[in-house]
């Protein structure tokens, strides 16, 4: 299923970006920006696991809704992506985009909660 493959890619990226943050960014970013980066990695990996779970569950559903997977994928990109960029660049207006990603992540969870299992 496509969501399992996408979760695999997001999982790879989450681990790679987490390792990059842990090793390459120490001493180069302020403690505040390191914390922002860590938050991005945390939400990235947690919601990658949610997307993987959705992919596994949706294989057995008679009628698959795509929007929970779309919400998780877009939410990871927008929420974590904006935080990664904020931490690395210091461009503060990127923080205004982050809640859009958060709403998408919430939408993914609503989609999981309303699955017809």
C-alpha positions as CSV (number, residue, x, y, z in Angstrom):
1,X,0.0,0.0,0.0
2,X,1.2,3.5,-0.8
3,X,0.9,4.8,2.8
4,X,3.3,2.1,4.1
5,X,5.9,3.1,1.5
6,X,5.4,6.8,2.3
7,X,5.8,6.0,6.0
8,X,9.1,4.2,5.1
9,X,10.4,7.3,3.4
10,X,9.3,9.6,6.2
11,X,10.8,7.2,8.8
12,X,14.1,7.2,7.0
13,X,14.1,11.0,6.8
14,X,13.1,11.4,10.4
15,X,16.0,9.3,11.6
16,X,18.4,11.0,9.3
17,X,17.3,14.5,10.3
18,X,17.3,13.4,14.0
19,X,20.9,12.2,13.7
20,X,21.9,15.4,11.8
21,X,20.4,17.5,14.6
22,X,22.1,15.4,17.3
23,X,25.5,15.5,15.7
24,X,26.0,18.3,13.3
25,X,23.9,21.1,14.8
26,X,25.2,21.0,18.4
27,X,27.1,24.2,19.1
28,X,25.8,25.8,15.9
29,X,22.3,26.6,17.1
30,X,21.0,28.3,20.2
31,X,19.4,26.1,22.8
32,X,16.0,27.5,21.8
33,X,16.5,26.5,18.1
34,X,17.8,23.1,19.2
35,X,14.6,22.6,21.2
36,X,12.5,23.6,18.1
37,X,14.5,21.1,16.0
38,X,13.9,18.3,18.5
39,X,10.2,19.1,18.5
40,X,10.2,18.8,14.7
41,X,11.9,15.4,14.9
42,X,9.6,14.1,17.6
43,X,6.4,15.0,15.8
44,X,7.9,13.8,12.5
45,X,8.7,10.4,13.8
46,X,5.5,10.0,15.9
47,X,3.3,10.8,13.0
48,X,5.3,8.6,10.7
49,X,4.3,5.7,13.0
50,X,0.7,6.8,12.8
51,X,0.9,6.9,9.0
52,X,2.4,3.4,9.1
53,X,-0.4,2.2,11.3
54,X,-2.9,3.7,9.0
55,X,-1.3,2.0,6.0
56,X,-1.5,-1.3,7.8
57,X,-5.0,-0.9,9.0
58,X,-6.3,0.4,5.7
59,X,-5.2,-2.7,3.8
60,X,-8.0,-4.6,5.5
61,X,-10.8,-2.0,5.0
62,X,-13.5,-2.5,2.5
63,X,-13.7,1.2,1.7
64,X,-10.4,3.1,2.2
65,X,-10.5,6.8,2.8
66,X,-7.4,8.6,1.6
67,X,-7.8,11.8,3.6
68,X,-6.3,10.5,6.9
69,X,-3.1,9.5,5.1
70,X,-3.0,12.8,3.2
71,X,-3.5,14.7,6.5
72,X,-0.7,12.8,8.2
73,X,1.7,13.2,5.3
74,X,0.9,16.9,4.6
75,X,0.9,17.6,8.4
76,X,4.4,16.1,8.8
77,X,5.7,18.1,5.9
78,X,4.1,21.4,7.0
79,X,4.4,21.1,10.8
80,X,7.9,19.5,11.1
81,X,9.1,21.1,7.9
82,X,8.3,24.6,9.1
83,X,10.0,23.9,12.5
84,X,13.1,22.4,10.8
85,X,13.4,25.6,8.7
86,X,12.7,27.9,11.6
87,X,15.4,26.2,13.7
88,X,17.9,26.3,10.9
89,X,17.3,29.7,9.4
90,X,15.8,31.7,12.3
91,X,13.1,33.1,10.0
92,X,10.4,33.7,12.6
93,X,7.4,34.0,10.2
94,X,7.7,30.2,9.6
95,X,6.2,29.7,13.0
96,X,2.9,31.1,11.6
97,X,2.8,28.1,9.2
98,X,3.3,25.5,11.9
99,X,-0.3,25.5,13.2
100,X,-1.6,24.6,9.7
101,X,0.5,21.4,9.9
102,X,-0.8,20.8,13.4
103,X,-4.4,21.0,12.2
104,X,-3.6,18.5,9.5
105,X,-2.1,16.1,12.0
106,X,-5.2,16.5,14.1
107,X,-7.3,15.7,11.0
108,X,-5.3,12.5,10.5
109,X,-6.2,11.4,14.0
110,X,-9.8,12.2,13.5
111,X,-9.7,10.1,10.4
112,X,-8.2,7.2,12.4
113,X,-10.9,7.7,15.1
114,X,-13.7,7.5,12.6
115,X,-12.5,4.5,10.6
116,X,-15.2,1.9,10.0
117,X,-13.4,-1.1,11.3
